[in-house]
Amino acid sequence: MAGGEASTGAGARAWQEAEVDAGFEFAFNNEAFSDKVLQIEVVGTKEDALGSGADAVSRKRRREEAQGDDGEGINSSPTVLCTPILRVNTIKVNSAILAAKSPFFFKLFSNGMKESDQIHATLRIADSEENAFMELLHFMYSEKLTPTTDPTLLLDILMASDKFEVISCMKLCGQRLIDLPMTTESAVLCLELPSSISVPAALTEAAKKFLAERYKEFLSTKFQDELMRIPLAGIVAVLSRNRLKIASEEAVYDFVLRWADSQYPNPEERRRILSSCLLPLAPLVRSKINDVPINQPSCIVDFTLKREQCSGLSPSGLIRSPPFYCAGHGFFLSAHRSMEPVNVFGLVIRKLEDKGLVRGTMDYKFEIKRRSTLEFVTIYMHTANTDSMENVGFTVDWSQFNRSCFINDSLHLRVHMKIKPQP
């Protein structure tokens, strides 16, 4: 009797403590309350296999590749297959608790076992995911996260929560991140999360607002080195959120080109990023560029210039278009005004600085849309010897051009170009 009373009293105390915790933390890795054994195979990432300790690169790659991870199957991270197993951790788990919190574990324990009486399940994760995964396991038992002010850890837990479909943990991570003071690093990390992850809208908004405010004078010398290291998501936020305090639109355009050159050495990738993400945000000529393969010997490119932009070039100034390509060479269109000796407006085709010499001849033609017919008519055409040509174009009297060539304050311009290389 006495032994039985003592046993009953111990059991009562255990349940009283559990009731205070309002969770199942007492059951974590506890054999008495577990029915399965979870074997966690921790493997090295591709960077580890190559001897690199670039944690930030590894985290970014995991976030990018998570967009294609549907969370199915026992191996939780397909990005780490065919890499060496660093260690195996064994944890006793309660399958009902995990299955109640996570559809992933529900499938694992109900369909993933080869035999109904099998008690071992194997899970494979990357070494860089281990801390976040262990935090997630604790959360599924306790409904609590370890107090932390590290946004990187919270973002990694959020990623793990998404992978293993623990919605309640995702929500808590999002709220913790919103409550933390924002930094440049944490803001960029938030914006770089894959689109497949349900990030709280308030968190994304806070990250964009922080970056826009911090870099509202982003052309200042003190920010240049820092901005050159910020990835695409951060630059897009800076360009899209502010009426930027800038000396000229040309300076913004030049910054965008310099940033793209430093971040994307591959010309094709750089062109794709510029045309799809950055140049539409630059406060310059809003141009519609036909998608012409860069190695084609000819191209037709449409541009639209606003009257106020062209008028604002006086007494001297320059605006330039996004790049376009012909016969493997890059060009851009520039518009300028000159008051000396007379008031003229000029349109010039210029070569991109990073391309080699164009050898051969180039036929080019400028057309504008007339107000009377709304059809394009030729206003200038010429053939140039490209061995000696630097820039090609024409100038016209501004007063006459201003009166007759704008439709609803817009100039619709079309440029035809054909390059005949030397034999």
C-alpha distance (Angstrom), angle and dihedral (degrees) to the residues before:
residue distance angle dihedral
M1 . . .
A2 3.79 . .
G3 3.78 91.6 .
G4 3.76 90.6 48.2
E5 3.80 91.8 51.2
A6 3.79 91.6 49.7
S7 3.79 91.0 51.2
T8 3.78 91.5 48.6
G9 3.79 91.2 49.7
A10 3.83 92.8 52.2
G11 3.79 91.0 49.8
A12 3.79 91.0 50.4
R13 3.81 91.8 51.7
A14 3.81 90.7 50.6
W15 3.78 92.4 53.2
Q16 3.82 91.3 44.7
E17 3.82 89.7 55.0
A18 3.80 90.0 47.3
E19 3.78 90.4 51.6
V20 3.80 90.6 52.7
D21 3.82 90.2 50.7
A22 3.81 89.7 49.9
G23 3.81 88.4 -146.1
F24 3.78 144.3 59.0
E25 3.78 99.4 -90.8
F26 3.80 90.0 126.3
A27 3.83 89.0 64.3
F28 3.80 97.1 55.3
N29 3.83 110.8 122.4
N30 3.80 87.9 -13.8
E31 3.79 113.8 140.8
A32 3.82 92.4 -153.4
F33 3.81 91.6 61.9
S34 3.81 99.6 33.3
D35 3.78 131.8 90.7
K36 3.82 100.9 176.8
V37 3.78 138.9 48.6
L38 3.81 116.6 -137.1
Q39 3.80 114.1 -154.7
I40 3.80 109.4 -160.0
E41 3.79 113.5 -160.5
V42 3.81 108.7 -158.1
V43 3.80 112.0 -157.5
G44 3.77 133.7 -176.3
T45 3.79 121.6 -105.5
K46 3.79 123.2 -120.8
E47 3.80 88.8 -98.4
D48 3.82 90.6 53.7
A49 3.80 90.9 50.9
L50 3.80 88.9 55.1
G51 3.78 92.3 47.7
S52 3.82 95.8 -107.6
G53 3.77 123.0 139.3
A54 3.81 95.3 -164.1
D55 3.81 99.0 140.2
A56 3.79 93.3 170.8
V57 3.80 91.6 53.5
S58 3.80 90.1 47.6
R59 3.81 92.5 50.8
K60 3.79 92.2 48.4
R61 3.80 91.9 49.9
R62 3.80 91.1 49.3
R63 3.79 90.2 52.4
E64 3.78 92.8 48.7
E65 3.79 93.5 46.9
A66 3.80 92.0 44.8
Q67 3.80 87.6 74.0
G68 3.78 88.2 73.2
D69 3.83 96.8 41.1
D70 3.78 113.5 101.0
G71 3.79 94.4 -176.3
E72 3.82 93.1 -121.8
G73 3.80 123.6 142.6
I74 3.77 134.0 21.6
N75 3.81 98.4 -72.9
S76 3.78 101.0 77.4
S77 3.80 97.3 -165.1
P78 3.82 119.0 42.9
T79 3.81 88.8 -176.4
V80 3.81 91.8 75.2
L81 3.80 101.5 49.5
C82 3.82 116.6 126.0
T83 3.80 91.5 27.0
P84 3.81 124.4 116.6
I85 3.81 120.2 -88.5
L86 3.80 107.1 -118.6
R87 3.80 97.7 -171.4
V88 3.80 143.4 -24.3
N89 3.80 120.8 -127.5
T90 3.79 119.2 -162.5
I91 3.81 119.5 -153.8
K92 3.78 129.4 176.7
V93 3.80 110.3 -131.3
N94 3.77 140.3 -178.0
S95 3.79 105.8 -125.0
A96 3.82 93.3 -157.2
I97 3.82 92.9 56.3
L98 3.80 93.8 48.1
A99 3.80 93.7 42.4
A100 3.81 90.8 51.3
K101 3.81 91.3 55.0
S102 3.80 100.7 37.9
P103 3.82 133.1 39.7
F104 3.81 86.5 -157.1
F105 3.80 92.4 61.3
F106 3.80 91.1 40.5
K107 3.81 89.0 59.9
L108 3.79 91.8 41.8
F109 3.79 95.4 54.1
S110 3.81 97.6 36.3
N111 3.83 100.9 40.8
G112 3.77 106.7 9.3
M113 3.80 98.8 72.7
K114 3.80 118.4 92.4
E115 3.79 91.0 -148.9
S116 3.79 128.4 26.6
D117 3.82 92.8 -126.4
Q118 3.83 95.0 48.9
I119 3.80 109.8 120.2
H120 3.81 101.1 -174.9
A121 3.80 123.7 85.0
T122 3.81 124.9 179.8
L123 3.78 125.5 -144.6
R124 3.80 125.5 -177.4
I125 3.81 121.4 -153.2
A126 3.80 136.2 165.1
D127 3.78 120.0 -99.5
S128 3.81 89.4 -118.4
E129 3.82 90.3 55.7
E130 3.79 97.2 51.0
N131 3.81 99.7 92.8
A132 3.79 92.6 47.0
F133 3.81 92.4 47.6
M134 3.81 92.9 51.0
E135 3.82 89.5 50.0
L136 3.78 88.3 51.6
L137 3.81 92.5 51.3
H138 3.82 90.5 51.5
F139 3.80 89.6 49.0
M140 3.80 93.0 53.8
Y141 3.80 88.7 57.8
S142 3.80 100.0 37.9
E143 3.84 107.1 23.4
K144 3.82 85.6 -132.4
L145 3.81 136.0 106.1
T146 3.78 125.4 -146.6
P147 3.84 107.5 -100.7
T148 3.80 108.6 -101.5
T149 3.78 139.2 157.9
D150 3.81 92.8 -161.3
P151 3.84 107.9 113.4
T152 3.80 91.5 -167.8
L153 3.80 91.9 59.8
L154 3.80 91.6 46.2
L155 3.80 90.9 50.7
D156 3.81 90.6 49.0
I157 3.82 90.0 50.8
L158 3.80 88.7 48.8
M159 3.82 89.1 52.7
A160 3.80 91.1 49.4
S161 3.80 90.3 47.2
D162 3.78 90.1 53.9
K163 3.80 93.0 47.6
F164 3.80 93.0 50.8
E165 3.82 93.4 36.6
V166 3.82 98.4 -120.4
I167 3.80 98.2 154.7
S168 3.81 96.8 178.7
C169 3.82 90.8 57.2
M170 3.80 91.7 48.5
K171 3.80 90.1 55.1
L172 3.80 93.0 48.8
C173 3.83 92.5 48.3
G174 3.78 90.3 50.5
Q175 3.79 92.0 51.6
R176 3.81 92.5 47.0
L177 3.81 90.4 51.9
I178 3.81 91.9 49.7
D179 3.81 90.1 51.6
L180 3.84 94.0 50.7
P181 3.84 120.9 88.8
M182 3.80 106.8 -97.6
T183 3.81 121.5 -119.6
T184 3.79 131.3 -176.1
E185 3.80 91.0 -105.0
S186 3.80 95.2 48.1
A187 3.82 92.4 44.7
V188 3.81 91.9 53.3
L189 3.80 92.0 45.2
C190 3.81 90.2 53.3
L191 3.79 92.3 50.3
E192 3.82 92.3 47.1
L193 3.79 94.3 58.9
P194 3.82 111.3 118.8
S195 3.79 115.6 -93.2
S196 3.81 89.1 -122.2
I197 3.82 90.7 69.8
S198 3.80 116.8 88.1
V199 3.80 98.1 -125.9
P200 3.84 114.1 -179.0
A201 3.79 109.7 -101.4
A202 3.81 89.9 -132.9
L203 3.82 90.3 59.1
T204 3.80 93.6 51.6
E205 3.80 90.7 46.5
A206 3.81 92.0 50.1
A207 3.81 91.4 50.7
K208 3.82 93.3 50.0
K209 3.80 92.4 45.5
F210 3.81 92.0 50.5
L211 3.81 94.1 51.3
A212 3.80 93.7 44.1
E213 3.80 91.7 51.8
R214 3.79 95.8 43.6
Y215 3.80 93.7 50.2
K216 3.79 101.0 33.9
E217 3.83 86.3 122.7
F218 3.77 91.9 40.3
L219 3.81 95.7 151.8
S220 3.79 89.7 64.1
T221 3.79 112.0 117.2
K222 3.81 92.7 -120.9
F223 3.83 91.6 64.5
Q224 3.80 101.7 44.1
D225 3.82 100.1 89.8
E226 3.79 91.3 42.2
L227 3.80 94.2 49.9
M228 3.78 93.1 48.7
R229 3.81 87.6 64.2
I230 3.82 96.1 48.3
P231 3.83 113.9 101.0
L232 3.79 126.9 -123.7
A233 3.81 98.3 -86.7
G234 3.80 91.3 58.0
I235 3.81 94.9 46.7
V236 3.81 90.9 49.9
A237 3.81 89.9 52.5
V238 3.82 92.1 50.7
L239 3.82 94.2 48.2
S240 3.79 96.7 43.5
R241 3.81 102.3 44.1
N242 3.79 105.9 52.2
R243 3.75 146.1 56.4
L244 3.76 86.3 -127.7
K245 3.77 119.5 -134.4
I246 3.79 97.8 -126.9
A247 3.77 138.7 154.6
S248 3.79 93.5 -136.9
E249 3.79 142.5 -9.3
E250 3.78 87.7 -119.2
A251 3.81 89.6 63.1
V252 3.81 91.3 55.9
Y253 3.79 91.3 50.0
D254 3.80 92.0 49.2
F255 3.81 90.8 49.1
V256 3.81 91.3 52.6
L257 3.80 91.4 51.2
R258 3.82 93.0 46.9
W259 3.81 91.7 48.8
A260 3.81 92.3 48.9
D261 3.82 91.3 48.5
S262 3.81 91.4 52.9
Q263 3.82 95.9 45.0
Y264 3.82 101.7 37.8
P265 3.83 114.2 38.9
N266 3.82 91.2 171.3
P267 3.85 106.2 89.8
E268 3.81 95.3 -147.2
E269 3.78 93.7 50.0
R270 3.80 91.3 44.2
R271 3.79 91.5 52.0
R272 3.81 91.2 49.5
I273 3.81 92.9 50.8
L274 3.79 92.8 45.9
S275 3.79 96.2 48.4
S276 3.81 97.8 40.8
C277 3.81 103.7 35.0
L278 3.80 116.6 13.8
L279 3.79 114.7 27.7
P280 3.83 93.5 56.1
L281 3.83 86.1 60.8
A282 3.80 96.6 48.8
P283 3.83 110.9 101.2
L284 3.77 93.9 -125.4
V285 3.76 137.2 97.9
R286 3.82 106.3 -27.0
S287 3.77 99.8 -135.2
K288 3.74 134.8 -175.7
I289 3.77 107.9 -145.8
N290 3.79 121.3 -167.3
D291 3.79 112.6 -125.6
V292 3.81 96.8 -110.9
P293 3.82 119.7 168.9
I294 3.79 107.7 -113.8
N295 3.80 95.3 -126.9
Q296 3.81 95.9 55.2
P297 3.84 113.0 114.7
S298 3.83 92.6 -133.2
C299 3.77 138.8 32.7
I300 3.80 142.1 -179.0
V301 3.80 116.5 -148.1
D302 3.81 129.0 -173.5
F303 3.81 123.7 -150.3
T304 3.80 134.2 -179.1
L305 3.82 120.7 -156.2
K306 3.80 125.1 -174.2
R307 3.80 120.2 -129.9
E308 3.82 91.5 -128.1
Q309 3.80 90.5 54.7
C310 3.77 92.3 51.8
S311 3.81 93.3 43.3
G312 3.79 90.7 49.8
L313 3.79 91.6 61.4
S314 3.81 90.8 76.9
P315 2.99 129.9 139.8
S316 3.81 88.1 14.1
G317 3.75 134.2 -25.8
L318 3.78 145.4 117.9
I319 3.79 138.9 -131.9
R320 3.76 124.7 -173.7
S321 3.79 137.1 -160.9
P322 3.78 130.5 -128.2
P323 3.82 112.3 -86.5
F324 3.79 124.4 -84.7
Y325 3.79 129.5 -170.6
C326 3.79 138.1 -132.4
A327 3.82 129.6 170.9
G328 3.78 90.8 -9.2
H329 3.82 94.7 -53.6
G330 3.80 128.8 110.6
F331 3.81 124.3 -130.6
F332 3.78 139.7 169.2
L333 3.79 134.3 -161.1
S334 3.80 119.8 -122.1
A335 3.80 128.6 -167.2
H336 3.81 122.4 -158.4
R337 3.79 143.3 168.4
S338 3.76 129.4 -140.9
M339 3.82 128.4 -171.7
E340 3.79 97.1 -171.3
P341 2.94 124.6 114.0
V342 3.82 89.0 -10.9
N343 3.80 136.4 -4.8
V344 3.82 104.2 -90.0
F345 3.80 138.2 162.1
G346 3.80 119.8 -144.7
L347 3.79 137.2 -163.3
V348 3.79 116.9 -165.1
I349 3.81 134.8 179.5
R350 3.79 109.7 -139.9
K351 3.80 132.0 -174.3
L352 3.77 122.2 -118.1
E353 3.77 109.2 -106.9
D354 3.81 96.3 -126.5
K355 3.83 96.1 59.5
G356 3.80 127.9 90.5
L357 3.80 127.5 -117.1
V358 3.80 118.6 -59.2
R359 3.81 105.9 -132.5
G360 3.78 119.3 -162.6
T361 3.80 132.8 30.0
M362 3.78 130.6 -44.5
D363 3.80 125.8 -153.5
Y364 3.79 112.4 -160.3
K365 3.78 135.0 174.3
F366 3.81 134.0 -172.1
E367 3.81 120.4 -149.8
I368 3.81 130.9 -179.7
K369 3.78 131.0 -165.5
R370 3.82 112.0 -111.2
R371 3.79 120.8 -136.6
S372 3.80 93.3 -137.2
T373 3.83 98.5 55.0
L374 3.84 103.0 13.4
E375 3.79 86.1 -134.0
F376 3.79 128.4 121.8
V377 3.80 117.2 -104.4
T378 3.81 129.0 -174.9
I379 3.80 115.6 -106.0
Y380 3.81 99.4 168.9
M381 3.81 138.5 7.9
H382 3.78 133.8 170.6
T383 3.81 145.5 157.3
A384 3.78 117.8 -127.1
N385 3.79 133.2 -167.4
T386 3.78 100.9 -123.7
D387 3.82 95.1 -158.3
S388 3.78 89.9 74.0
M389 3.82 100.3 20.8
E390 3.80 119.2 106.4
N391 3.81 101.8 165.8
V392 3.81 130.7 4.2
G393 3.77 130.0 -163.5
F394 3.79 143.9 90.3
T395 3.80 144.4 -100.9
V396 3.83 129.7 -136.6
D397 3.78 136.8 -174.3
W398 3.82 105.5 -81.1
S399 3.80 96.7 -145.3
Q400 3.80 94.4 55.5
F401 3.81 92.6 40.2
N402 3.82 91.2 50.2
R403 3.82 92.3 52.5
S404 3.79 99.7 47.0
C405 3.81 111.7 24.7
F406 3.80 106.1 56.1
I407 3.82 123.8 86.7
N408 3.80 113.1 -162.5
D409 3.81 88.0 -18.3
S410 3.81 92.7 -53.4
L411 3.80 129.6 110.4
H412 3.82 112.0 -147.2
L413 3.79 107.7 -157.5
R414 3.80 131.3 -178.8
V415 3.79 124.3 -167.2
H416 3.82 123.2 -161.6
M417 3.80 117.9 -164.6
K418 3.80 133.5 178.1
I419 3.78 125.4 176.3
K420 3.80 122.8 -158.9
P421 3.81 108.3 -164.3
Q422 3.76 120.7 -145.6
P423 3.83 113.5 -94.5
